[in-house]
Structures are given as structure tokens and as C-alpha cells.
């Protein structure tokens, strides 16, 4: 096993898997954020994106890469919240009956 790990560089595979998982986590965050908070959750995604972007500048290696992926997943989620609102409007997702839309 040690020979396998030293012979092959598995860092790329690990980063790819972690990126897949990070993006997978953000999908339900967008859905739940839009359901409970509406467009207001965009501020949370913006703050999270800026925070992880700054942290990625002060770290190195795989940690920096994963923080960068998380940062841009936050930024992309801002667009996805708008898209999610449209999906709710089309009836693809249920609206929150306790929240009034402006």
C-alpha cells in the first residue's frame, strides 16, 4: 500500500472528490436558503465567499485550493438562489407558505 501511495500522485483525485462534495453540499443549501430566507440568503453566500477567498490567500497547498473552490461555490450560489426563485415560481419546488414574497 505504501508503494502505491508513493508511486502515484493522488492529490488531484482527492481535490476532485472534495470539489464534488463541496458542490454537492451547496445544492441543498441554496434550496433551503431560498425556502427559508428568500433572496436575503445571498448576503450569507457573499460573506462566506469573501471570507473563504481571503482565507485561501493566506494558506497554501490543498487547503488553499479547497478554500478557493468553496469561495467560488458561494459566489455561484448567489446566482443559483435567483434561479431557485424562478424554479419555485414555475412550481418545480414548493414555496414557503410562511413567507410572503414582495
C-alpha positions as CSV (number, residue, x, y, z in Angstrom):
1,X,0.0,0.0,0.0
2,X,2.8,2.4,0.9
3,X,4.4,1.7,-2.6
4,X,1.1,2.6,-4.3
5,X,0.7,5.8,-2.4
6,X,4.3,6.9,-3.1
7,X,4.2,5.8,-6.7
8,X,1.0,7.6,-7.7
9,X,0.1,11.2,-7.0
10,X,-3.4,11.0,-5.7
11,X,-3.7,14.7,-4.8
12,X,-5.6,15.5,-7.9
13,X,-8.1,12.8,-7.3
14,X,-8.6,14.0,-3.7
15,X,-9.1,17.5,-4.8
16,X,-11.6,16.4,-7.5
17,X,-13.6,14.3,-4.9
18,X,-13.6,17.2,-2.4
19,X,-14.7,19.6,-5.1
20,X,-17.6,17.3,-6.0
21,X,-18.6,17.1,-2.3
22,X,-18.4,20.8,-1.8
23,X,-20.6,21.5,-4.8
24,X,-23.0,18.7,-3.6
25,X,-23.3,20.4,-0.2
26,X,-24.2,23.8,-1.8
27,X,-27.1,22.4,-3.8
28,X,-29.3,21.8,-0.7
29,X,-28.0,25.0,0.9
30,X,-29.4,27.0,-2.0
31,X,-32.7,25.2,-1.9
32,X,-33.1,25.6,1.9
33,X,-31.7,29.2,1.9
34,X,-34.2,30.3,-0.7
35,X,-37.1,28.5,1.0
36,X,-36.5,29.9,4.5
37,X,-34.9,33.3,3.7
38,X,-35.6,34.1,0.1
39,X,-33.1,36.5,-1.6
40,X,-31.8,37.5,1.8
41,X,-29.6,34.4,2.0
42,X,-27.5,35.9,-0.8
43,X,-25.8,38.1,1.8
44,X,-24.7,34.9,3.7
45,X,-23.3,33.4,0.5
46,X,-21.5,36.6,-0.3
47,X,-20.0,36.9,3.2
48,X,-19.0,33.2,3.1
49,X,-17.4,33.6,-0.3
50,X,-15.4,36.7,0.7
51,X,-14.3,35.0,3.9
52,X,-13.1,31.8,2.3
53,X,-11.5,33.8,-0.6
54,X,-9.4,35.8,2.0
55,X,-8.5,32.6,3.9
56,X,-7.4,30.9,0.6
57,X,-4.9,33.8,0.1
58,X,-3.2,33.1,3.4
59,X,-3.0,29.3,3.1
60,X,-1.2,27.0,0.7
61,X,-1.5,23.7,-1.0
62,X,-4.6,21.6,-1.0
63,X,-6.2,23.7,1.8
64,X,-5.9,26.9,-0.3
65,X,-7.4,25.1,-3.3
66,X,-10.4,23.8,-1.4
67,X,-11.0,27.2,0.2
68,X,-10.9,28.7,-3.3
69,X,-13.4,26.1,-4.5
70,X,-15.7,26.8,-1.5
71,X,-15.4,30.5,-2.2
72,X,-16.5,30.3,-5.8
73,X,-19.2,27.9,-4.9
74,X,-20.5,30.5,-2.5
75,X,-20.4,33.1,-5.3
76,X,-22.1,30.8,-7.7
77,X,-24.8,30.1,-5.2
78,X,-25.9,33.8,-5.3
79,X,-26.9,33.2,-8.9
80,X,-28.4,29.9,-8.1
81,X,-30.7,31.4,-5.4
82,X,-32.1,33.6,-8.2
83,X,-32.6,30.6,-10.4
84,X,-34.2,28.7,-7.5
85,X,-36.7,31.5,-7.1
86,X,-37.6,31.0,-10.7
87,X,-38.0,27.3,-10.2
88,X,-40.3,27.9,-7.3
89,X,-42.3,30.3,-9.4
90,X,-42.7,27.6,-12.1
91,X,-43.9,25.1,-9.5
92,X,-40.9,22.8,-9.6
93,X,-40.2,23.4,-5.9
94,X,-42.7,24.2,-3.1
95,X,-42.9,27.8,-1.9
96,X,-42.7,28.6,1.8
97,X,-46.2,29.4,2.9
98,X,-45.0,31.3,5.9
99,X,-43.0,33.8,3.8
100,X,-44.6,36.5,1.7
101,X,-42.9,37.5,-1.5
102,X,-42.5,41.2,-2.1
